[in-house]
């Protein structure tokens, strides 16, 4: 199909594109720059979008990181088991009645949120339910397929893909129609019968000539048309789930419950329903057919495609340019427990990291140590390796140990009274709302944080320009995100003013901080809104100079963040949820179909309305 292609990495730059027809090669596009990707010709804009997505995925998979916050999954519920054709045999009863069992029902597919997962990388892109068991003789029905549970992290949004979405896979009916394309009418009829009927050995041709089998076939196709109509009705209301809360907590179960008390099994939310099992030959027993030698096969389960999008549920989200010191700040807030990489180059953090901040009654927090220094990762690893080689860890205290006398080594001087979570997000650059850099992968991770904190590098030439870019990108991605910001942290303040002995350096540092405060006062005001979206008042942001590396002014930041989180949690409780009126469950209206006497002439009758 292609006459000329010059390879450039994963793409092909084409000067001329040709297509084959009955007259040979004809020119389709002349001197148009297009790209050939994965067997398809796309325009330059689409190719650039695909190239950017591949580069983003490659960046996020470096150094063994497998964080995944968006995925497309294709779900197939379990197929129903086939019915059985059998006859009862015992001593002195050579010709017993039909005894074939029905097939088991296919297993459903459910989705369940769990707090034990933090990424979608463990979710398989193709999920298949358990098929039902085949019926056996002696009236033994097949076993029902066990449900399949897909576990996803809390905060996952599940959306069923609509029929016009190109990412959606074919459903069970479309796949069957695709398999029948190009076949003649007798071949289609034979293939359809083979996928729907089970015959007693050597009786298939004899069954096809019997009037009882033809009547059963008409009934089967009529029921199938009803199933198709109901399936189309369900497709008009796609599944949309917001899995931000636990449906059932296992910790509430009583471990001392009496024997015999069944435990509640939490399956989550239903995604796809398993297919019905086939009928055994006793189902077709009648006055005119005392020895039915045919049974039906099980139905296919539902085939659906879903989009999974995970949004982190952190109380506070750190928003800043690359290399602004967000990872160092997270280590300072969590006493070094956060597993983030700290280095002197941009895009050190490629995946969001969440840490827990524990606050005591007197305002101290775990990590409130003025002597601690949070250096770059390579320096800390080198220091730890030297201490291990020298044997300094042999008699050192662990984090949870306290000495029997003297002042506790831990930085918290009283019991814990409050805790909240902080998310360190990848650096945000200009045009991130257009998916530049890590783009939407970053912005999606902070969308649900009720409190946002801007982190800027005070030692840079113009930290106010960084604030302008951050606010603009948040609003460009989703209007209404910037009012969540509550404060501005001017990090790396230790790099200004020198050693404090130079009056001019100290005066320059104070002047720079004053200009930043004036900029925030004029251009960074946010509007508070109520639950209905009405503007209540304008609120200025608080500017706090800090040094995350040397734990300077961090205790003040923790106290303010605690107040912000408590206020956000109270507002969340006061939000009035408008409940939708409960609709009475009504059985779907059954469509009446007349029996088609000329079934042999039409291999699949159309539904009549």
C-alpha positions as CSV (number, residue, x, y, z in Angstrom):
1,X,0.0,0.0,0.0
2,X,2.9,2.3,0.7
3,X,5.3,3.3,-2.1
4,X,8.0,5.1,-0.1
5,X,8.7,5.4,3.7
6,X,11.7,6.8,5.5
7,X,12.1,5.3,9.0
8,X,12.4,7.9,11.8
9,X,12.3,6.1,15.2
10,X,8.8,4.5,15.8
11,X,7.3,6.6,13.0
12,X,7.5,6.7,9.2
13,X,7.6,10.1,7.4
14,X,5.8,9.8,4.1
15,X,6.3,12.0,1.1
16,X,3.7,10.3,-1.1
17,X,0.9,7.9,-0.1
18,X,-0.6,5.5,-2.6
19,X,-3.5,3.1,-2.5
20,X,-4.3,0.1,-4.6
21,X,-7.5,-0.2,-6.7
22,X,-8.6,-2.0,-9.9
23,X,-6.5,0.4,-12.0
24,X,-3.3,-0.2,-10.1
25,X,-1.6,2.5,-8.0
26,X,-3.2,5.9,-7.8
27,X,-2.0,8.8,-5.9
28,X,-4.1,9.7,-2.8
29,X,-2.1,12.5,-1.1
30,X,0.6,14.5,-2.8
31,X,3.4,15.9,-0.9
32,X,1.5,15.9,2.4
33,X,3.5,15.2,5.6
34,X,1.8,12.4,7.5
35,X,2.9,9.5,9.8
36,X,2.5,5.8,9.6
37,X,2.0,4.3,13.1
38,X,1.1,0.8,14.0
39,X,-0.3,0.1,10.5
40,X,-2.4,3.3,10.3
41,X,-1.8,6.6,8.6
42,X,-2.5,9.6,10.9
43,X,-2.1,13.3,10.7
44,X,0.7,15.3,12.3
45,X,-1.4,16.4,15.3
46,X,-2.4,12.8,16.2
47,X,1.1,11.6,15.7
48,X,2.4,14.2,18.1
49,X,-0.1,13.3,20.7
50,X,0.8,9.6,20.4
51,X,4.5,10.4,20.6
52,X,4.1,12.5,23.7
53,X,2.1,9.8,25.4
54,X,4.8,7.2,24.7
55,X,7.5,9.5,26.0
56,X,5.4,10.2,29.2
57,X,4.9,6.4,29.8
58,X,8.6,5.8,29.2
59,X,9.6,8.5,31.8
60,X,7.2,7.1,34.4
61,X,8.6,3.6,34.0
62,X,12.2,4.5,34.7
63,X,14.0,3.2,37.7
64,X,11.5,0.4,38.2
65,X,8.5,2.8,38.9
66,X,5.3,1.3,37.7
67,X,2.7,3.8,38.8
68,X,-0.3,3.8,36.6
69,X,-3.3,6.0,37.1
70,X,-5.3,5.4,33.9
71,X,-6.2,2.2,32.1
72,X,-8.6,0.7,29.6
73,X,-9.9,-2.8,30.5
74,X,-12.0,-5.2,28.5
75,X,-14.3,-7.4,30.6
76,X,-15.9,-10.7,29.5
77,X,-18.3,-12.2,31.9
78,X,-18.3,-16.0,32.2
79,X,-20.1,-18.1,29.6
80,X,-22.9,-20.3,30.6
81,X,-22.4,-24.1,30.7
82,X,-23.8,-26.3,28.0
83,X,-26.8,-28.5,28.7
84,X,-26.5,-32.3,28.6
85,X,-28.2,-34.9,26.4
86,X,-28.5,-38.1,28.4
87,X,-31.0,-40.8,29.2
88,X,-31.5,-42.6,32.5
89,X,-30.2,-46.2,32.6
90,X,-30.4,-48.7,35.4
91,X,-31.0,-52.4,35.9
92,X,-34.2,-53.6,34.3
93,X,-34.8,-50.1,32.8
94,X,-33.1,-50.2,29.4
95,X,-34.9,-47.1,28.0
96,X,-35.3,-44.6,30.8
97,X,-36.5,-41.0,30.6
98,X,-34.2,-38.1,29.6
99,X,-31.9,-37.1,32.4
100,X,-29.5,-34.5,31.1
101,X,-28.8,-31.6,33.5
102,X,-28.8,-27.9,32.7
103,X,-25.6,-25.9,32.4
104,X,-24.4,-23.7,35.1
105,X,-24.6,-19.9,35.0
106,X,-21.5,-18.0,34.0
107,X,-19.7,-16.0,36.7
108,X,-20.2,-12.3,37.0
109,X,-17.4,-9.7,37.1
110,X,-17.4,-7.2,40.0
111,X,-15.1,-4.3,40.8
112,X,-14.1,-3.6,44.4
113,X,-12.2,-0.6,45.9
114,X,-9.5,-1.4,48.4
115,X,-7.1,0.8,50.5
116,X,-4.3,-1.7,50.0
117,X,-3.5,-0.6,46.4
118,X,-2.0,2.7,45.2
119,X,-1.8,2.1,41.5
120,X,-3.7,0.5,38.6
121,X,-0.6,-1.5,37.4
122,X,-1.9,-4.7,39.0
123,X,-5.2,-4.6,37.0
124,X,-5.1,-6.8,33.9
125,X,-6.2,-5.1,30.7
126,X,-8.2,-8.3,29.7
127,X,-10.5,-9.8,32.4
128,X,-12.5,-13.0,31.8
129,X,-15.1,-14.4,34.2
130,X,-15.3,-18.1,35.1
131,X,-17.5,-20.2,32.8
132,X,-20.3,-22.3,34.2
133,X,-20.0,-26.0,34.4
134,X,-21.5,-28.4,31.8
135,X,-24.6,-30.4,32.8
136,X,-24.2,-34.1,33.5
137,X,-26.3,-37.2,33.4
138,X,-28.6,-38.3,36.2
139,X,-30.2,-34.8,36.3
140,X,-27.0,-33.2,37.6
141,X,-26.8,-29.5,36.8
142,X,-23.6,-27.8,36.1
143,X,-21.8,-25.7,38.7
144,X,-22.3,-21.9,38.6
145,X,-19.2,-19.9,37.9
146,X,-17.7,-18.1,40.9
147,X,-17.7,-14.3,40.7
148,X,-14.5,-12.5,39.5
149,X,-13.5,-9.5,41.7
150,X,-11.3,-6.8,40.2
151,X,-9.6,-4.9,43.0
152,X,-8.7,-1.2,42.3
153,X,-7.4,1.6,44.6
154,X,-9.7,4.0,46.4
155,X,-10.5,7.0,44.4
156,X,-10.9,5.2,41.1
157,X,-13.5,6.4,38.6
158,X,-15.0,3.7,36.4
159,X,-16.7,4.7,33.1
160,X,-18.2,2.3,30.6
161,X,-17.1,3.1,27.0
162,X,-19.9,4.0,24.7
163,X,-20.4,2.2,21.3
164,X,-19.0,5.2,19.4
165,X,-15.7,5.2,21.4
166,X,-12.8,3.8,19.3
167,X,-11.2,2.3,22.4
168,X,-14.1,0.0,23.0
169,X,-13.8,-3.7,22.0
170,X,-16.7,-5.5,20.2
171,X,-19.5,-6.9,22.4
172,X,-20.6,-10.5,22.2
173,X,-23.1,-9.9,19.4
174,X,-20.8,-7.9,17.2
175,X,-18.1,-10.5,17.5
176,X,-20.6,-13.2,16.4
177,X,-21.7,-11.1,13.4
178,X,-18.0,-10.5,12.4
179,X,-17.5,-14.3,12.4
180,X,-20.4,-14.7,10.0
181,X,-19.2,-12.2,7.4
182,X,-18.4,-13.6,4.0
183,X,-20.3,-16.9,4.5
184,X,-23.2,-18.1,2.4
185,X,-26.6,-18.6,3.9
186,X,-26.4,-22.4,4.4
187,X,-22.9,-21.9,6.0
188,X,-24.3,-19.2,8.3
189,X,-27.2,-21.4,9.3
190,X,-24.9,-24.4,10.1
191,X,-22.5,-22.2,12.1
192,X,-25.3,-20.7,14.1
193,X,-26.8,-24.1,14.9
194,X,-23.4,-25.5,15.9
195,X,-23.0,-22.7,18.4
196,X,-26.4,-23.1,19.9
197,X,-27.3,-26.8,20.0
198,X,-25.9,-30.0,21.4
199,X,-27.1,-33.2,19.7
200,X,-27.0,-36.8,20.8
201,X,-24.3,-38.8,18.9
202,X,-25.4,-39.7,15.3
203,X,-28.7,-37.9,15.7
204,X,-27.9,-34.4,14.4
205,X,-29.4,-34.8,10.9
206,X,-32.4,-36.6,12.3
207,X,-33.1,-33.8,14.8
208,X,-33.0,-31.2,12.1
209,X,-35.9,-32.9,10.2
210,X,-38.2,-33.2,13.3
211,X,-40.9,-30.6,13.8
212,X,-40.2,-30.6,17.6
213,X,-36.6,-29.3,16.9
214,X,-37.9,-26.7,14.5
215,X,-40.4,-25.4,17.1
216,X,-37.6,-25.4,19.8
217,X,-35.4,-23.4,17.4
218,X,-38.1,-20.8,16.8
219,X,-38.5,-20.4,20.5
220,X,-34.7,-20.1,21.0
221,X,-34.4,-17.3,18.4
222,X,-37.4,-15.5,19.9
223,X,-35.8,-15.5,23.3
224,X,-32.5,-14.4,21.8
225,X,-34.2,-11.4,20.2
226,X,-35.6,-10.4,23.5
227,X,-32.2,-10.7,25.1
228,X,-30.8,-8.4,22.4
229,X,-33.5,-5.8,22.9
230,X,-32.8,-5.7,26.7
231,X,-29.1,-5.6,26.1
232,X,-29.5,-2.5,23.9
233,X,-31.7,-0.9,26.5
234,X,-29.0,-1.4,29.1
235,X,-26.4,0.2,26.8
236,X,-28.4,3.5,26.8
237,X,-27.4,4.0,30.5
238,X,-23.7,3.2,30.8
239,X,-22.0,2.4,34.1
240,X,-20.3,5.3,35.9
241,X,-18.9,4.6,39.3
242,X,-17.0,6.8,41.7
243,X,-15.2,4.5,44.1
244,X,-14.0,6.9,46.7
245,X,-15.4,5.2,49.8
246,X,-15.3,1.6,51.2
247,X,-18.5,-0.2,50.8
248,X,-17.7,-2.7,53.6
249,X,-15.0,-2.8,56.3
250,X,-13.7,-6.2,57.2
251,X,-12.4,-4.9,60.5
252,X,-16.0,-4.4,61.8
253,X,-16.6,-8.2,61.8
254,X,-16.9,-9.8,65.2
255,X,-14.1,-12.4,65.5
256,X,-16.0,-14.1,68.3
257,X,-19.2,-14.7,66.4
258,X,-20.8,-18.0,67.0
259,X,-20.1,-20.9,64.6
260,X,-22.5,-21.1,61.7
261,X,-23.0,-17.4,61.3
262,X,-22.1,-16.6,57.7
263,X,-19.7,-13.8,57.0
264,X,-20.8,-11.1,54.7
265,X,-19.1,-11.4,51.3
266,X,-18.4,-8.0,49.8
267,X,-18.4,-8.3,46.0
268,X,-18.4,-4.6,45.2
269,X,-20.1,-3.2,42.1
270,X,-21.4,-5.4,39.2
271,X,-19.6,-4.7,35.9
272,X,-20.7,-7.5,33.6
273,X,-23.4,-10.3,34.0
274,X,-22.5,-13.9,33.3
275,X,-24.4,-15.8,30.6
276,X,-27.3,-18.1,31.3
277,X,-26.7,-21.9,31.2
278,X,-28.1,-24.1,28.5
279,X,-31.0,-26.4,28.9
280,X,-30.7,-30.2,29.2
281,X,-32.8,-32.5,27.1
282,X,-35.5,-32.9,29.8
283,X,-36.5,-29.3,29.1
284,X,-37.8,-30.3,25.7
285,X,-39.8,-33.2,26.9
286,X,-43.4,-33.0,25.7
287,X,-46.5,-35.0,24.7
288,X,-45.3,-35.4,21.1
289,X,-41.5,-35.7,21.9
290,X,-40.9,-38.4,24.6
291,X,-37.3,-38.8,23.8
292,X,-35.6,-35.4,23.0
293,X,-32.1,-35.9,21.7
294,X,-30.9,-32.3,21.7
295,X,-30.0,-29.7,24.3
296,X,-28.9,-26.0,24.1
297,X,-25.5,-24.5,24.7
298,X,-24.8,-21.8,27.2
299,X,-25.1,-18.1,26.4
300,X,-22.1,-15.8,26.2
301,X,-21.7,-13.4,29.1
302,X,-21.6,-9.6,28.6
303,X,-18.6,-8.2,26.9
304,X,-17.8,-4.6,28.0
305,X,-15.0,-2.1,28.0
306,X,-14.3,0.3,30.8
307,X,-12.0,3.3,31.4
308,X,-10.4,3.4,34.8
309,X,-9.0,6.7,36.1
310,X,-7.4,6.9,39.5
311,X,-7.3,10.2,41.4
312,X,-5.3,10.3,44.6
313,X,-7.2,11.0,47.8
314,X,-4.6,13.1,49.7
315,X,-5.6,15.9,52.0
316,X,-2.9,18.3,50.8
317,X,-1.4,18.4,47.3
318,X,2.0,20.1,46.7
319,X,2.0,22.1,43.4
320,X,5.3,23.5,42.1
321,X,7.7,23.8,39.2
322,X,10.4,21.1,38.7
323,X,13.2,21.3,41.2
324,X,11.3,23.5,43.6
325,X,12.0,21.3,46.6
326,X,8.7,19.4,47.0
327,X,10.3,16.0,47.6
328,X,12.6,17.5,50.3
329,X,9.6,19.2,51.9
330,X,7.7,15.8,52.0
331,X,10.7,14.1,53.7
332,X,10.9,17.0,56.2
333,X,7.1,16.7,57.0
334,X,7.3,12.9,57.4
335,X,10.6,12.6,59.3
336,X,12.3,11.1,56.3
337,X,9.8,8.2,55.9
338,X,8.6,9.3,52.5
339,X,10.4,7.3,49.8
340,X,11.0,10.1,47.4
341,X,14.2,10.8,45.4
342,X,15.9,14.1,46.0
343,X,18.4,15.4,43.4
344,X,19.5,18.6,41.9
345,X,17.9,18.2,38.5
346,X,14.4,18.6,37.2
347,X,11.7,15.9,37.0
348,X,13.2,13.8,39.8
349,X,9.7,12.8,40.9
350,X,7.9,11.0,38.1
351,X,5.1,9.5,40.1
352,X,3.0,10.9,42.9
353,X,4.1,9.9,46.4
354,X,1.9,10.2,49.5
355,X,3.1,10.6,53.1
356,X,1.4,10.8,56.4
357,X,2.0,13.7,58.8
358,X,1.3,13.0,62.4
359,X,0.7,15.9,64.7
360,X,0.8,15.9,68.6
361,X,-1.4,17.7,71.0
362,X,1.2,20.4,71.7
363,X,1.7,21.2,68.0
364,X,4.9,19.1,67.5
365,X,5.0,16.6,64.7
366,X,7.1,13.6,63.8
367,X,10.0,15.1,62.1
368,X,10.1,18.3,64.2
369,X,13.9,18.1,64.6
370,X,15.8,21.3,64.1
371,X,19.1,19.4,63.8
372,X,18.0,17.2,61.0
373,X,19.3,17.8,57.5
374,X,17.6,16.3,54.4
375,X,20.3,16.1,51.8
376,X,20.1,14.7,48.3
377,X,19.4,11.0,47.9
378,X,22.9,10.0,46.7
379,X,24.5,11.8,49.7
380,X,22.3,10.1,52.2
381,X,22.8,6.7,50.7
382,X,26.6,7.3,50.8
383,X,26.4,8.3,54.4
384,X,24.3,5.3,55.4
385,X,26.7,3.0,53.6
386,X,29.6,4.4,55.5
387,X,27.8,4.1,58.8
388,X,26.9,0.5,58.0
389,X,30.5,-0.4,57.2
390,X,31.7,1.2,60.4
391,X,29.1,-0.8,62.5
392,X,27.3,2.3,63.8
393,X,23.9,0.7,63.4
394,X,24.6,-2.2,65.7
395,X,23.4,-0.4,68.9
396,X,21.2,2.3,67.4
397,X,17.6,2.8,68.5
398,X,14.8,2.1,66.1
399,X,12.1,4.7,65.3
400,X,9.6,3.1,67.7
401,X,12.0,2.6,70.6
402,X,12.2,5.0,73.5
403,X,14.9,5.1,76.2
404,X,13.9,4.2,79.7
405,X,15.1,7.5,81.1
406,X,15.9,11.0,79.9
407,X,14.3,12.9,77.1
408,X,12.7,10.8,74.4
409,X,14.5,10.8,71.1
410,X,11.4,11.1,69.1
411,X,10.4,14.6,68.1
412,X,6.8,14.3,69.3
413,X,6.6,15.2,73.0
414,X,3.0,14.1,73.5
415,X,0.5,11.7,72.1
416,X,-0.7,12.0,68.5
417,X,-3.9,14.0,68.1
418,X,-4.3,14.6,64.4
419,X,-3.0,13.2,61.1
420,X,-3.3,14.1,57.5
421,X,-1.8,13.0,54.2
422,X,0.4,15.1,51.8
423,X,1.0,14.2,48.1
424,X,4.2,15.1,46.4
425,X,3.3,15.5,42.7
426,X,5.6,15.6,39.7
427,X,6.8,19.1,38.6
428,X,4.4,21.2,36.6
429,X,5.6,23.1,33.6
430,X,4.0,25.6,31.2
431,X,1.5,24.1,28.8
432,X,1.0,21.1,31.1
433,X,-2.8,21.5,30.6
434,X,-2.1,20.6,26.9
435,X,-0.4,17.4,28.1
436,X,3.1,18.8,27.9
437,X,5.7,17.2,30.2
438,X,3.9,14.7,32.4
439,X,0.8,16.8,31.6
440,X,-2.5,15.3,32.5
441,X,-0.8,12.4,34.4
442,X,0.2,15.0,37.0
443,X,-2.9,17.2,37.0
444,X,-5.2,14.2,37.4
445,X,-3.4,13.2,40.6
446,X,-4.1,16.4,42.4
447,X,-7.7,17.0,41.2
448,X,-9.2,15.6,44.4
449,X,-7.0,17.2,47.0
450,X,-9.2,19.6,49.0
451,X,-6.1,21.7,50.0
452,X,-3.4,22.8,47.5
453,X,-0.1,24.4,48.4
454,X,2.1,26.2,46.0
455,X,5.9,25.6,46.4
456,X,8.2,28.0,44.7
457,X,12.0,28.4,44.7
458,X,12.7,31.7,46.5
459,X,16.3,31.6,45.3
460,X,15.3,31.8,41.6
461,X,15.3,35.1,39.7
462,X,11.5,35.6,39.6
463,X,9.5,33.2,41.8
464,X,6.3,35.2,41.1
465,X,6.4,34.1,37.4
466,X,6.3,30.5,38.5
467,X,3.2,31.3,40.6
468,X,1.5,32.8,37.6
469,X,2.2,29.7,35.5
470,X,1.0,27.3,38.2
471,X,-2.3,29.1,38.7
472,X,-2.9,29.4,34.9
473,X,-2.2,25.8,34.2
474,X,-4.6,24.6,37.0
475,X,-7.4,26.8,35.7
476,X,-6.7,25.7,32.1
477,X,-6.9,22.1,33.0
478,X,-10.1,22.4,35.1
479,X,-11.7,25.7,36.1
480,X,-12.3,25.9,39.8
481,X,-9.1,24.1,40.9
482,X,-7.0,27.2,41.8
483,X,-9.4,28.3,44.7
484,X,-8.3,25.2,46.5
485,X,-4.9,26.8,47.1
486,X,-4.4,28.1,50.6
487,X,-0.7,29.1,51.0
488,X,2.5,29.7,49.2
489,X,5.7,28.1,50.5
490,X,8.9,30.1,49.5
491,X,11.4,27.2,49.7
492,X,15.2,27.4,49.7
493,X,15.2,30.5,51.8
494,X,18.5,29.4,53.3
495,X,20.2,30.2,50.0
496,X,19.5,33.9,50.4
497,X,21.1,36.4,52.7
498,X,24.5,34.5,52.8
499,X,25.6,33.7,56.3
500,X,23.6,36.6,57.8
501,X,26.7,38.8,58.3
502,X,26.3,40.7,55.0
503,X,23.7,43.5,55.5
504,X,23.2,44.0,51.8
505,X,22.5,40.3,51.2
506,X,20.0,40.2,54.1
507,X,18.3,43.3,52.8
508,X,18.1,41.9,49.3
509,X,16.5,38.7,50.6
510,X,13.9,40.7,52.6
511,X,13.2,42.8,49.5
512,X,12.6,39.7,47.4
513,X,10.3,38.2,49.9
514,X,8.4,41.5,50.1
515,X,7.9,41.6,46.3
516,X,6.6,38.0,46.4
517,X,4.1,38.9,49.1
518,X,2.9,41.9,47.2
519,X,2.5,39.8,44.0
520,X,0.5,37.2,46.0
521,X,-1.6,39.9,47.6
522,X,-2.5,41.5,44.2
523,X,-2.8,38.6,41.8
524,X,-3.2,35.4,43.8
525,X,-6.5,36.0,45.6
526,X,-8.9,33.2,45.5
527,X,-12.7,33.3,45.8
528,X,-14.4,31.0,48.3
529,X,-17.6,29.4,47.2
530,X,-20.4,27.6,48.8
531,X,-21.9,24.2,47.9
532,X,-24.0,25.8,45.2
533,X,-21.1,27.6,43.6
534,X,-21.9,31.1,44.8
535,X,-18.9,33.4,45.5
536,X,-18.8,34.3,49.2
537,X,-15.6,36.3,49.6
538,X,-12.0,36.8,48.4
539,X,-9.3,35.2,50.4
540,X,-5.6,36.0,50.2
541,X,-2.9,33.3,50.2
542,X,-0.5,33.0,53.1
543,X,3.2,33.3,52.2
544,X,5.6,31.4,54.4
545,X,9.4,31.3,53.8
546,X,10.9,27.9,54.6
547,X,14.0,25.8,54.2
548,X,12.9,22.1,53.8
549,X,16.5,20.9,53.8
550,X,17.2,22.3,57.3
551,X,13.7,22.0,58.8
552,X,13.4,25.8,59.1
553,X,9.8,27.1,59.8
554,X,8.3,23.7,59.1
555,X,6.5,23.6,62.4
556,X,4.6,26.7,61.5
557,X,3.6,25.2,58.2
558,X,2.3,22.0,59.8
559,X,0.1,24.0,62.2
560,X,-1.4,26.0,59.4
561,X,-1.9,22.9,57.2
562,X,-3.7,21.2,60.1
563,X,-6.2,24.2,60.3
564,X,-6.7,24.1,56.6
565,X,-7.4,20.3,56.5
566,X,-9.8,20.5,59.5
567,X,-11.7,23.3,57.8
568,X,-11.9,21.3,54.5
569,X,-13.1,18.3,56.3
570,X,-15.8,20.3,58.1
571,X,-17.0,21.8,54.8
572,X,-17.2,18.4,53.3
573,X,-19.5,17.3,56.1
574,X,-21.7,20.3,55.6
575,X,-22.2,19.7,51.9
576,X,-25.8,19.0,51.2
577,X,-26.2,16.0,49.0
578,X,-29.3,16.2,46.9
579,X,-30.7,12.7,46.9
580,X,-32.3,11.5,43.7
581,X,-35.8,10.1,44.0
582,X,-35.8,6.4,44.4
583,X,-37.4,4.8,41.4
584,X,-39.5,1.7,41.8
585,X,-37.9,-1.3,40.2
586,X,-40.1,-2.4,37.4
587,X,-39.7,-5.4,35.3
588,X,-38.7,-4.6,31.7
589,X,-41.5,-4.7,29.2
590,X,-41.5,-7.9,27.3
591,X,-41.7,-7.6,23.6
592,X,-44.1,-10.0,22.0
593,X,-42.8,-11.8,18.9
594,X,-44.9,-13.9,16.6
595,X,-43.5,-17.3,15.6
596,X,-42.0,-17.4,12.2
597,X,-43.1,-20.4,10.3
598,X,-40.5,-20.1,7.6
599,X,-37.4,-20.2,9.9
600,X,-35.5,-22.2,7.3
601,X,-35.7,-19.4,4.8
602,X,-34.3,-16.8,7.3
603,X,-31.3,-17.8,9.3
604,X,-31.9,-15.0,11.9
605,X,-35.4,-13.4,12.1
606,X,-35.3,-9.6,12.8
607,X,-37.1,-8.3,15.9
608,X,-40.6,-6.9,15.2
609,X,-41.7,-3.8,17.1
